[in-house]
Amino acid sequence: MLYNYLNPRINENKILVIASAISFILTFICMAKPFKFLPRDGGKYVIDADGKKVAINENSNGKVTGAGFVFVIIYLVCELIFLPFTPELLLYIVLCALMMLTGFLDDAAKSPWGELIKGILDLIMAACGAIVFVIFNPTTVTLFHFEFTIPKVIYVLLAIALIWGSINVTNCTDGVDGLAGTVSVIELLALAFIFGVNLDEYVGMAVILAFTLVAYLAFNWHPSTVLMGDAGSRTIGFVIALLCMKTGHPFSFILLSFVFLFDGGLGLLKLAIMRVTKKPFLEKIRFPFHDELRKNRGWSIPKIVIFFSICEIIFSVVTALIAK
């Protein structure tokens, strides 16, 4: 839209800076005084071995949640206005909006949606994202400088698993102030700088979201006043997966999202194994792992965020060394 007017007059990098700055400013203003329609968090709970409801994040109780509804809209509008318009980008924007909306409806529900409903919705969104990608992109991938082409049907199945996994591990990591947002900013910027040439105009998709999240983090770092909720975390996971596929190096997701996979993914793996085998598995370790550090090891929230952020930086550097 506005990109076509600006592009002949200023270069693409300056357009990206303008878009990122606008998204940052609007998000900051909206987070400073959250809209009254946003729901309040009811605290996070798990069911212990005796079937009792145990609070795991009681400090979030009563805070404004679902803030992802606001900053995702700002982010998507900035994308639509300032990035080169293509049918593929439009479809991704629509899918991100639907992803955000399903998360927000869960945030706002009096009774949280069950795992089955959310899992099915995530699967549908993942399938749509994978199909759109295959329609507009080749299925050639690079791994350790070796290129090979994956049959489209197999690629779609693998892409569904990647997107679904990214959505859920990112969501699971969003359990303490500032953690998911900070790690996401580092990963998004790493994608932009390591794979900038591969991403081409989709670099803007990563950079604008990173700036948007920085504005959100000004109010989400401990002690937080707003929470992104599923509306934010699920959308971030969706975008990260799409960007990893757009780089042509989808396996880079394993390293770049290792913090999410370790913190949130192991919890999903533990739950799956326990349900299949009907036996305890890693029963002495609490997942997501940030809860193990906070509840069982006595780590402070800032210490947890800094630790995982340093880990994310290290994995980003390793990814850059391998990719180059």
N, C-alpha and C positions, 0 to 999 in steps of 0.2 A: 504493500500500500504506500505508506510514506517513504519506504525504501526507494521506490522508483523515482520519487521526486528528489530525494537527497543524494542518491548515488552519483549522478553526474557532477554534483557540486562538491561533495566531500568524500573521502575514501571510506572503505568499509569499516576499518578499525575505529574511525571516529564515530561512525553511525552506531557501532556496537557500544562504544563508551557512553554515548548519549542515551541509548536504550537502557543500559545497565544503571546509569545514574538516575534516570526517571523511575525505573522499577524500584531501586533502593529507596529513593525519597518517598515515593507513594507508600511503600510497605512500612517504612519507619513511621510515617504519620498515622497510618491505620493501626499499627501495633501500639503506638503511644496511647491511643484512645480507642480500644477495641469496640466494635459495633455491639449494640445491646442484644441483637438477635443471636449472637454466638452463644453456644451452650456452656455450662459449667461442668468441670470435671468432677466425677464422683469418686475419684481415687482408684487405684488399681489393686486387684485382689487375685489370689490364686487359691486353689483348693489343696489343702495339705493331705498327708497320708491318711489322716483320720476322717477326711471328708469335710473338714471345717474350713470356713472362709477366712483367709488370713490376708491382712493388708500388707502390700509390698511397697507401696508408694503413697502413703497416706498424706504426704506433704503436698501432693498435687490436688487434693480434695478442695473443691470450691474455686479453683482457678479457671480463667477463661480458656476454653479449648476449642478445637475446630478452626484455629486461626489460619490453618492451611487453606481453608475456603477462600479467605481474602487474598493472601499473598499469591496463591496459585492463579487466581483470576487476573491479578495485576501482571504476573509473569506471562501468562498466555496472551493477554492483550498486547503487551510490549513485543512479544514474538510476532504476532500477527501484523503489527504496524511497522516494525523496524527490520524484520528479516525478509530476504527475497521470497516472494510468494510462489509456492508450488502446491499442486494438489496433494502431494505427499505430506508436506508440512501441515497443511490444513487438516488432513486426517489425523495426524499425530496430536494436533491441538485439540481436536474434538475428543479423541481417546483420553487425553490427559484430563480434559474437563469432566468426562464421564467417570474417570478413575477418582478424581477429587470429589465428585458429587456422591459416589457410593460411600466413600470414606466419611464425608460430612454427615450423611444421613445416619450412619452408624454412630458418629460422635454425638449427634443430637437426639438419638433414640433414648427413650426412658429405660428400656431394657436393651443392653447391647446385643447386636445380632450374633447368632451362633457361629461357630467355626465353620460349619458346613455351608451356610449361606455365603459367608465372606469368601470361603475357599472357591466356591463355584463362580462367584462374581469375578474374583481375581483370575480364574482360569479362562473365563469368557473374554475378559479384557486382554489377557496375555495372548490368546488365540487371535484376536482381532489385530493386535499389534504385530504379531509374527506374520500374518497373512499380508497386511499392508506393506511390511518391509520387503517381503519376497516379491511382491508385485512390482515394486519400484527399484529394487536393487539386485545385483548379482549375488550368488551364494558362494562366492569365492572367499576363502578365509586364509589368513596368514598365521602360522604358528612357528616361532623360532626361525623366521625368514624362509620357511617353506610354504609355498602357496598350493592350495588344493581346493577343488570345487566339490561341494556337498550337494547331493540331489535335493531338489526343492522340498519334497515331502519330508525327508529326514531333517532338513534345515528347519522347517516349520515346527516340527516336534521338539527339536533341541531349543529353538527360540522360545517356544511356549514355556519350557522348563526354566530357561534362563530368566525370562520376564517374571514368571510366577514366583520363582525363588527370590529374585531381587526385590519384588514388592514386599514379600513377607519377612525377609531378613532385615530389611531397612525398618519395617514397622516394628519388629521385635526389639530393635536397638533403641528405639525412641522411648526409653523408660526413665532416663534421668535428664535433668536440665542441661541443655546444650550439646548433648552427645551426638545424636543423629545429625543435627544441623551442622555441627563443626566438621565431623568426618565427611559429610556430603560435600561441603564447600571445598575441602582439600581434594576430594576425588574428582569433582567436576572441573576444577582448575587443572588438575593433572591431566585429565582427558583432553582439555583444550590445548595445553602446551605440548603434550607428548604426541598427540595425534591430530594436531591442527590442520595439517595438509590433507589428511584423510577425511576429516570431518567437513572441511570446506565451510559452507555457510552454516552448517550445524554447530560450528564452534559457538555461535551466538546462543544456541539453545543451552549450552553448558554455562557460559559466562554470565548471561542474564540471570539464570537461576541461582548461580553462586552469589551474585551481588544481592539478589532478593533475600537469600537466606542470611546473609550477613546482617541486613537490616532487622530481620526477625530475631536473630541471635542477640541483638542488643537488649531484647526483652525476655529472652529465653535462657540466657546464662544464669547460673545459680546466684541468688534466688530468683526464680523466674516469676513473671506475672502473666505470661500467655503460653499456651501449648499448641503445637500445630495439629495434634490429633491425627487420626487416620487420613483425614483430608489432605494433610501435607505429606506424611511419611510414605504413604502408598504411592502418591504421585511422584515423589522423588525417586523411589525405587523403580518405577515404571520408566522414567526419563533416563536414569543411569543405564538400565538394560538396553534401551534403544540406542543410546549413544555408543555403548560398547560394540553393538552390532554395526553401527554406521562407520566405525573406525576400520572395519575389515579385520579387526583383531578381537573377536568376541571372547576368546580365551583370556584376554587381559582382565576380564571381569574377576577372575579367580584371585588375582593379585590385588587389583585396585579395590575390590570389595572384600578383601580378606577380613578386615575388622568386622564388617557386617556379618560375614559368613561365620566367623568365630564366635562373636558375641550373641547374635540372634539365631544363626543357622544351626549351631550345635544344640540349642534348645529345641528346635523343631525336629532335629534328628533324634534327640533323646525321647521326645514325646512319641514319635513314630515307632521307634524300636519298642518302647514300653507297651504301646497299644497292640503291636503285632505279636510280641512274645509273651505278653501278660506277666512280664518279670521286671524287677527293678533294674535300672541302668543308670550308672553315675548318680546314684541316689544321694550321695553326700555332697554333690556339687549343685549349686543353685544356678538355674538359667532363666533369662539371659545372664551371661557371665558378669555383666556389670552389677547385678544383684548379689552375686557371690562376693564380689569385691566390696560392695557397700555394706551388706548385711552381715556376712560371715567374717570378712577380713578387716572391717572397720575403716575402709578407705573413704575419704571425703569425696563429694561429687566433683569439685574442681580437679582433684587428683586423678579421678577416673577419666574425665574428659581430656585432660592433658596427656595422660598415658596413652590412651587410644589414638589421640591426634598425632602423637609422635610416631606411633606404630604405622598409622596411615601414611605419614610423610615418607617413612622408610620404604614401605611397599610401593609407593609412587615412584621413588627414586629407582628401586629395583626394576620396576616395569619399564621406566625410561631407558635404563641400561640394556635391558633385553630387547626392547623394540628398536633401539637405534643400532 
